[in-house]
Every structure is written in structure tokens, then in C-alpha cells.
Amino acid sequence: MADSNIFDASGRRSIGEGDVKELRVKIDVSYHLKLHALKLLRNKKMSDAIEEALDHYFEHVVNEQQAMEGEQAGKLF
């Protein structure tokens, strides 16, 4: 993890890539079962399975949606 003594210009702690933040969320049971299956299939901890799923989501799904939105915006002009 990054050095915890790094602060930005406003005096707040700077959060960099690779830092970890604990987050509690409520998810649908079907998502929990899918994440649990991923955990078992990849022989990982649940937190690692969730991180892998989120990485995939942001790398593929979000980027594809942004690309499609860009194409749609290009068609307007």
C-alpha cells in the first residue's frame, strides 16, 4: 500500500491507485451466488473474487458502454 503520510495540497490524505478502502454493500442474492462460485472456481478469498469481478466490469462493460455512447454522439453531428 501507499505511504499513509502522503497528503495533497489541501492537507487531506492523498488516495492513490492500489490503496484499499473497505466497503459494505447489500447485493442481490444472485450476485452473491455468482461471486461465491467465482471464489470457489478460482480458489480465492471472497474479497479477491469481488475485486476480479469489478476489474472485469470496469475494463470491459463500462468501456464498451462509453464507446457505444461515443458512437451515438458521433451520429448526431
RAGI-V29160 format. One record per pair of residues at least 12 apart in sequence whose ideal C-beta (glycine too) atoms are under 10 Angstrom apart, sorted by sequence separation. I is the first residue (numbers start at 1). J is the second residue. If there is no record, write none. Layout:
i	j
I	J
I	J
This chain:
i	j
2	14
37	49
38	50
2	15
3	16
6	19
36	49
39	52
2	16
32	46
35	49
38	52
39	53
1	16
2	17
4	19
34	49
35	50
38	53
2	18
1	18
2	19
35	52
1	19
2	20
35	53
38	56
1	20
31	50
34	53
31	53
27	50
22	47
25	50
20	47
23	50
20	51
